[in-house]
Amino acid sequence: MTSPAASAATNEARFNQLEDPASDFPFYNGTPVVISNRQWLIVLATVVIGFLVLALPIPWPKGTFWQFIPVILMPGIPLVALSRVAPGKWRAIFGKVGRREVKLMFGFALLNVVISMTIGSIVHALIHVTPNASMAQLGSLGMAERFAFFAKTIPQLLGEEVITLLPFLALLQWFSKDFRLGRKSAIIGAWLMTSIVFGLIHLPTYDWNWIQCLVVIGAARMMLTLPWIMTKNIWVSTGAHIVNDWLLFIMTLFGAGLMSKA
């Protein structure tokens, strides 16, 4: 049976070649619950707080356990806020994970690696690019430290999806209801704006290289949002993000190993 949300979407313009036919985004059209603009502002404020908990140089106690606190709080704080404004319905952003969803995770991750490396190569040929410090240091870590590094990326990348896709839903609602844009236009607007912001928050990581962050990181974010637009399931975009980054980490380790043998 088609859900009410999906039925509402079929009466509007859909990206039929991309979106799953029996799915629609939650909340923007009042399904499964109405979230007011004021409530969305509260959620967005917690998105900023969650990001700052990770980004600011907070003097956490030393030890592996404490390294996990900020990466857990990053998605945790906004999700708690969502659960307060959408009690009992906040899980609408999470879907089932089966064989198809896992295939989509790997498929979008591989596609994103190819596209990101292509765009990155073009940008590198034109301007100076700044390497990711965490990836550069990965080769010097011991085995236990590498395991902790990979494990820590799981909640952190979920957090990156949360701080991207909750604003996506807020923008989708504002564009479609307050600005009265069509569904396709609202999706494109939310997709572009969240991708730009995602690139901008990486400016400190890449030594304030605006072109690198907006073009390379922004394009990667656009690709990683596609599985969300397709499935409306944050697990799929999170899985694609994890596979994508882990592939890049493994390639970095492999390259460092070859360099050490040269």
Phi, psi and omega per residue, in radians:
M1 nan 2.360 3.135
T2 -1.329 2.370 -3.115
S3 -1.235 2.771 3.082
P4 -1.012 -0.642 3.137
A5 -1.107 -0.751 -3.136
A6 -1.155 -0.662 3.134
S7 -1.102 -0.694 3.119
A8 -1.107 -0.657 -3.091
A9 -1.248 -0.569 -3.092
T10 -1.180 -0.356 3.106
N11 -1.468 -0.096 3.102
E12 -2.039 3.121 3.116
A13 -1.242 2.274 3.097
R14 -2.163 2.719 2.972
F15 -1.504 1.428 -2.963
N16 -1.101 -0.493 3.135
Q17 -1.360 -0.255 -3.101
L18 -1.958 -0.819 -3.011
E19 -1.365 2.444 2.990
D20 -1.074 2.356 -3.018
P21 -1.148 -0.477 -3.059
A22 -1.798 0.546 -3.120
S23 -2.440 2.645 2.994
D24 -2.561 2.811 -3.124
F25 -1.184 2.485 3.116
P26 -1.400 2.724 2.919
F27 1.382 -0.667 -2.987
Y28 -1.124 -0.484 -3.117
N29 -1.957 0.368 3.098
G30 1.479 0.102 3.138
T31 -2.092 2.278 0.057
P32 -1.477 -0.065 3.112
V33 -2.705 2.667 3.118
V34 -1.434 2.288 2.993
I35 -2.027 2.110 -3.095
S36 -1.296 2.878 3.093
N37 -1.045 -0.689 3.119
R38 -1.092 -0.729 3.109
Q39 -1.143 -0.656 3.089
W40 -1.121 -0.643 3.105
L41 -1.108 -0.643 3.075
I42 -1.110 -0.790 3.120
V43 -1.067 -0.772 -3.130
L44 -1.133 -0.596 3.074
A45 -1.103 -0.679 3.114
T46 -1.270 -0.469 3.018
V47 -1.072 -0.785 3.112
V48 -1.105 -0.759 3.130
I49 -1.080 -0.790 3.127
G50 -1.036 -0.713 3.105
F51 -1.152 -0.766 -3.101
L52 -1.152 -0.581 3.084
V53 -1.006 -0.636 3.124
L54 -1.454 -0.694 -2.969
A55 -1.418 -0.583 -3.081
L56 -1.308 2.598 -3.138
P57 -1.344 1.121 3.130
I58 -1.264 2.292 -3.099
P59 -1.358 1.289 3.080
W60 -1.185 2.618 3.065
P61 -1.028 2.690 -3.140
K62 -1.274 2.714 3.122
G63 2.144 2.644 -3.095
T64 -1.054 -0.702 -3.109
F65 -0.978 -0.819 -3.073
W66 -1.214 -0.393 3.086
Q67 -1.145 -0.426 -3.107
F68 -1.467 -0.314 -3.066
I69 -1.070 -0.917 -3.124
P70 -1.132 -0.607 -3.114
V71 -1.296 -0.396 3.049
I72 -1.424 -0.679 3.124
L73 -1.174 -0.507 -3.107
M74 -0.965 -0.908 3.041
P75 -1.442 -0.492 -3.022
G76 -1.121 -0.767 -3.089
I77 -1.092 -0.879 3.107
P78 -1.125 -0.618 -3.134
L79 -1.186 -0.622 3.054
V80 -1.098 -0.745 3.107
A81 -1.083 -0.746 3.110
L82 -1.082 -0.671 3.140
S83 -1.162 -0.438 3.123
R84 -1.401 -0.632 -3.127
V85 -1.516 -0.316 3.101
A86 -2.293 1.103 -3.056
P87 -1.035 2.242 3.130
G88 1.384 -0.175 -3.073
K89 -2.119 -0.034 -3.062
W90 -1.124 -0.392 3.132
R91 -1.266 0.009 3.138
A92 -1.082 -0.356 3.110
I93 -1.410 -0.190 3.125
F94 -1.826 2.330 3.098
G95 -2.072 -3.078 3.113
K96 -1.277 2.753 3.070
V97 -2.164 1.931 3.098
G98 -2.184 -2.850 -3.098
R99 -1.053 -0.755 -3.121
R100 -1.094 -0.752 -3.115
E101 -1.117 -0.691 3.113
V102 -1.132 -0.724 3.094
K103 -1.059 -0.711 3.120
L104 -1.131 -0.683 3.103
M105 -0.990 -0.885 -3.102
F106 -1.219 -0.678 -3.126
G107 -1.105 -0.848 3.137
F108 -1.187 -0.611 3.107
A109 -1.103 -0.824 3.138
L110 -1.111 -0.723 3.108
L111 -1.083 -0.733 -3.127
N112 -1.171 -0.661 3.099
V113 -1.047 -0.803 -3.129
V114 -1.099 -0.842 -3.103
I115 -1.166 -0.742 -3.127
S116 -1.116 -0.726 3.128
M117 -1.167 -0.625 3.106
T118 -1.150 -0.871 3.128
I119 -1.119 -0.727 3.127
G120 -1.060 -0.685 3.123
S121 -1.138 -0.701 3.123
I122 -1.139 -0.806 3.139
V123 -1.114 -0.708 3.139
H124 -1.084 -0.589 3.134
A125 -1.267 -0.359 -3.070
L126 -1.753 -0.627 -3.083
I127 -2.426 2.955 3.030
H128 -1.305 2.332 3.091
V129 -2.015 2.642 -3.102
T130 -1.764 2.217 3.118
P131 -1.228 2.694 3.058
N132 -1.291 2.088 -3.049
A133 -1.082 -0.670 -3.131
S134 -1.116 -0.740 3.123
M135 -1.194 -0.626 3.140
A136 -1.143 -0.566 -3.114
Q137 -1.509 -0.194 -3.041
L138 -1.041 -0.669 -3.099
G139 -1.147 -0.392 -3.109
S140 -1.582 -0.052 -3.120
L141 -1.407 2.629 3.031
G142 -1.334 3.037 -3.061
M143 -1.079 -0.785 3.138
A144 -1.120 -0.692 3.123
E145 -1.169 -0.640 3.095
R146 -1.145 -0.724 3.118
F147 -1.061 -0.782 3.119
A148 -1.115 -0.663 3.133
F149 -1.071 -0.867 -3.134
F150 -1.120 -0.744 -3.128
A151 -1.101 -0.679 -3.103
K152 -1.170 -0.476 -3.125
T153 -1.220 -0.369 -3.097
I154 -1.112 -0.998 3.085
P155 -1.170 -0.525 -3.140
Q156 -1.154 -0.733 -3.131
L157 -1.273 -0.553 2.964
L158 -1.060 -0.717 3.106
G159 -1.074 -0.701 3.121
E160 -1.126 -0.601 3.067
E161 -1.208 -0.739 -3.128
V162 -1.086 -0.797 -3.086
I163 -1.331 -0.122 3.029
T164 -1.698 -0.778 -2.957
L165 -1.493 -0.463 3.009
L166 -1.175 -0.781 2.993
P167 -1.062 -0.597 3.072
F168 -0.988 -0.817 -3.119
L169 -1.179 -0.680 3.102
A170 -1.099 -0.808 3.123
L171 -1.125 -0.680 3.123
L172 -1.040 -0.736 3.120
Q173 -1.183 -0.798 -3.124
W174 -1.116 -0.758 -3.132
F175 -1.139 -0.732 -3.052
S176 -1.392 -0.614 -3.078
K177 -1.656 -0.893 -3.044
D178 -1.420 -0.662 3.129
F179 -1.665 -0.106 3.073
R180 0.979 0.665 3.040
L181 -1.403 2.700 3.021
G182 -1.145 2.850 -3.061
R183 -1.048 -0.778 3.138
K184 -1.073 -0.797 -3.135
S185 -1.113 -0.684 3.130
A186 -1.138 -0.707 3.110
I187 -1.112 -0.814 -3.132
I188 -1.081 -0.743 3.123
G189 -1.077 -0.806 3.127
A190 -1.148 -0.680 3.140
W191 -1.096 -0.826 -3.120
L192 -1.185 -0.806 -3.060
M193 -1.155 -0.739 3.128
T194 -1.195 -0.551 3.096
S195 -1.205 -0.696 3.103
I196 -1.119 -0.822 3.137
V197 -1.089 -0.698 3.111
F198 -1.043 -0.726 3.081
G199 -1.120 -0.716 -3.093
L200 -1.159 -0.620 -3.119
I201 -1.255 -0.175 3.069
H202 -1.611 0.049 -3.123
L203 -0.988 -0.803 3.109
P204 -1.083 -0.571 -3.132
T205 -1.163 -0.606 -3.067
Y206 -1.952 0.651 2.995
D207 0.943 0.688 3.060
W208 1.013 0.628 3.069
N209 -1.491 1.688 -3.017
W210 -1.094 -0.777 -3.104
I211 -1.122 -0.780 3.139
Q212 -1.064 -0.762 -3.095
C213 -1.230 -0.748 -3.098
L214 -1.309 -0.697 -3.061
V215 -1.491 -0.951 -3.052
V216 -1.343 -0.965 -3.111
I217 -1.195 -0.718 3.119
G218 -1.078 -0.724 3.114
A219 -1.153 -0.690 3.099
A220 -1.089 -0.700 3.122
R221 -1.132 -0.678 3.111
M222 -1.056 -0.733 3.122
M223 -1.141 -0.714 -3.087
L224 -1.294 -0.281 3.061
T225 -1.441 -0.351 -3.119
L226 -1.019 -0.754 3.098
P227 -1.105 -0.498 3.042
W228 -1.194 -0.784 3.114
I229 -1.088 -0.632 3.136
M230 -1.209 -0.859 -2.944
T231 -1.852 -0.339 -3.012
K232 1.022 0.538 -3.064
N233 -2.187 1.914 -3.074
I234 -1.146 -0.399 3.084
W235 -1.100 -0.623 -3.090
V236 -1.225 -0.805 3.121
S237 -1.182 -0.620 3.083
T238 -1.134 -0.778 3.112
G239 -1.068 -0.735 3.102
A240 -1.101 -0.687 3.131
H241 -1.139 -0.747 3.129
I242 -1.128 -0.843 3.138
V243 -1.063 -0.755 3.126
N244 -0.995 -0.924 -3.078
D245 -1.202 -0.681 3.123
W246 -1.118 -0.656 3.068
L247 -1.063 -0.745 3.117
L248 -1.150 -0.683 3.102
F249 -1.113 -0.771 -3.131
I250 -1.124 -0.705 3.086
M251 -1.092 -0.651 3.101
T252 -1.131 -0.790 3.118
L253 -1.100 -0.724 3.133
F254 -1.104 -0.748 3.116
G255 -1.133 -0.687 3.111
A256 -1.138 -0.639 3.107
G257 -1.135 -0.711 3.109
L258 -1.148 -0.683 -3.141
M259 -1.135 -0.648 -3.120
S260 -1.210 -0.424 -3.139
K261 -1.552 -0.258 -3.089
A262 -1.261 nan nan
